């Protein structure tokens, strides 16, 4: 997942991105969640989705600051 953060206060240090990949078609499939350290205002996040789960439908992401604040959660549909 390629990501970038737009406007963010300079005194607010970004430290972590939380990414989640979800398969809505199966209620027994838990979301795959990955936490990545943030060292810049853009980057590439990588998540390995298990082969035994149904094909994923959507990905979600949010960025967190050292103070515990978070960005809006964004989502994208995964085309098959």
Residue pairs with C-beta under 8 A, 6 or more apart in sequence:
1 19
1 44
1 45
1 46
1 47
1 59
1 61
2 42
2 43
2 44
3 17
3 42
3 43
3 44
3 45
3 61
3 63
4 41
4 42
4 43
5 14
5 41
5 42
5 63
5 71
8 14
8 41
8 71
12 65
12 66
12 67
12 69
13 65
13 66
14 38
14 41
14 63
14 64
14 65
14 66
15 37
15 38
15 64
15 65
15 66
16 35
16 36
16 37
16 38
16 63
16 64
17 35
17 36
17 37
17 38
17 45
17 61
17 62
17 63
17 64
18 33
18 34
18 35
18 61
18 62
18 63
18 64
19 33
19 34
19 35
19 36
19 45
19 47
19 59
19 60
19 61
20 31
20 32
20 33
20 34
20 59
20 60
20 61
21 31
21 32
21 47
21 49
21 56
21 58
21 59
21 60
21 78
22 29
22 31
22 32
22 56
22 57
22 58
22 59
22 60
23 29
23 53
23 54
23 55
23 56
23 57
24 57
24 58
25 54
25 55
25 57
26 53
26 54
29 53
29 54
32 47
32 48
32 49
32 50
32 53
32 56
34 45
34 46
34 47
36 43
36 45
36 46
38 63
45 61
47 59
49 56
55 78
55 80
56 78
57 77
57 78
58 75
58 76
58 77
58 78
59 75
59 76
59 78
60 73
60 74
60 75
61 73
61 74
61 75
62 70
62 71
62 72
62 73
62 74
63 70
63 71
64 70
64 71
